[in-house]
């Protein structure tokens, strides 16, 4: 179990600041650079490339060449299922790891190396286990099934566990999740706009602005 003496990797500012993670699935490696540019120009500073297809590692590598560590776009890998996949993604340039499930050993493996992880969980028991294993935040997945009300109720007994709802999040639903207490939201196919960089930029800006408004209104 992760203890108070261990060092939990913090949530990267690129995620906690804008409050949005762009999620790219099955993208053509040739299209990822324009998409990355569009996200960054629109204010989304974190880009997750999901593994599971032959081109994912190449896509991460291409992005890492354009957006090295410390630049305007933080790269991550999603659908990370085991340490082997995690090591390959990090070697390609990923700086955070996202999982659709909870693997406590994988979370501990990454935390021990200072790598922020966001494991997927759906119940309070799973979320707490992910946090205790050393997750930087927990990906509530699939969040569209439970909606913002889950986050609001969960934060009563667990106010210190940051959640990132993902799965079916839209421009319309994102503000509700943020108002309920989510630290960020993850958006995929809608934000990727079928690879059209101009539309990606416009949509990125709109969701970042929506998140900022929700935070401001919640603080009043």
Secondary structure, 3 states (H helix, E strand, C coil): CCCCCCCCCCCCHHHHCCCEEEEECCCCHHHHHHHHHHHHHHCCCEEEEECCCCCHHHHHHHHHHHCCCCCCCEEEEECCCCHHHHHHHHHHCCCEEECCCCCHHHHHHHHHCCCEEECEECCHHHHHHHHHHCCCCEEECCHHHCCHHHHHHHHHHCCCCCEEEECCCCHHHHHHHHHHCCCEEEECHHHHHHHCHHHHHHHHHHHHHHHHHHHHHHHC
